[in-house]
């Protein structure tokens, strides 16, 4: 294979695509005021610690940050569109986790959705579709991730991609092109760092 890296052409028997993913946020037309919210990309660079954090989402990234900030002393409200946290996980695990998070003081709100975010005297007003309203210091959107494949030229090479841009691979992380592999968030399976590390170890061993 020949690949161009930083303007230089290189040759390799094997190429691994592990470009990760990025947070997906609603368009302003879908969620007015979305530009006032942050994602997991910005959560570690806050100028001030939020006294009240609203987390939007029910996946493991949302649960992780809700738990971290509650543990650090913030008031945390978690808005979950579905009936329960962690869709696709074992129901007993989901119910147990929700109970434990509530014991820690996290205000879980299932069957809820954000309608609008607006500024309110230096804070953020979060309007929910049920008519209720929250005032918070930060709103974290943890509403999914998408693969980082735009601009890589994979489609032009004939690499099989899913409709959302994820690289399609087999059980051994091989694409449809010989010698080209992919793993981690870019294949859009389980978006967790330990999973990507385990996939990489399996590929290297093989």
Secondary structure, DSSP 8 states (H G I E B T S, - for coil): -EEEETTEEEE-S-EEE---EEE----TTTSBTGGG-B-TTTGGG-SS--SEEEEE--SHHHHHHHHHHHHTT-EEEEE-SSSSSSTTS-HHHHHHHHHHHHHTT-EEE-S--EEEEEEETTEEEEEETTS-EEEESEEEE---EEE--TTS-HHHHT--B-TTS-B---TTSB-SSTTEEE-GGGG-S---HHHHHHHHHHHHH-
